[in-house]
């Protein structure tokens, strides 16, 4: 595959190298969602979109489908087969709550550039209402949100000021990462997307 990347790079008249193409493919596989607006992602995003056919061909051989959301400017990689460990149950619970909050924000037209902003009080209230469980402690919540950030579905805003409560940004890619098929798979964990069951599988 290195030779193929090099051939594509040669067609760019020196603007990109084969390593740039490799890094773009690797970043998409590792992060699952590459957003154009994220720091360090402009070049990978550009390459993924411009040379989508080549990337799709490579990823397809790995059992991964690549999708481009033109409206919100991100590219997502979705595995067709589940391999390796599942998302932890605690991550699953929070992810399902965030997906429900995102859907609610969409219905209220309260989304900016594909992202929904949720305060901790609203998140805690939704968590309790949907799951009927105690809200995670701050340390546990921070860890969970960092994990969900790696899935490309959420990030923290305002955490740099320890004296102020931060907000959770639910990212547009959550719709793809936690699509209908993913929600059914997550339900296999024992967390019902509709009822919020807290029984582990």
Phi, psi and omega in degrees: 000334180302318180298322180294318178297320180297321179295319177296320181296322180298328181287350180267006179057041174086359180290328180227157178248168176301326179296327178297320178293318179299316181296321179297315180295317181294318180298319180295320180293321183283315185270342180072323177231128176246115180262135181300326186279348183285147179300131178080003184251356184299312181292311177303318180299314180302315181294317180300322182281315183293321182247040185304319183300318180293316180293319179298322180297314180295312183293326179299326178292339179265003181079027182239132177260131178256130179235144179245122175265103184293324186294318183252008173056061171214159177239136183234144176250124182239118180287136179277344181229139178277121179227137177087187185292146175283167173299139180299150183302319180296324177290320180300314181302311182294321180299318180294322178295317179296321179296318178297317179295324179293315178301318178298318180295322178299316181295330178273359185058038182252048181234134179243122182052037177082002183244142178246132181263128182233127176283160182296325179296317179293322179295316180297319180295315180295322180299314180293318182292320185277325186251340182063035183232158175297143179290142180301151175295165183302316181297317180293319179297317178302316180295318181295318181292326175296321178295316181291332175298322180292336176275356177079021185246350181204159173209165181258138178236130177089011182284350182289342178255103184294344181272350181245143177291137180270171177246156175256128176260117177269121189270156185301329182296348180299331181293325179276315182296321177248055176287187184300316181293322179294322180296324177293321178293320179294326179296335178294343176288344185101007177254107183282119181301334182267320187258343179072035179299144181253016180274128180280149180284000000 
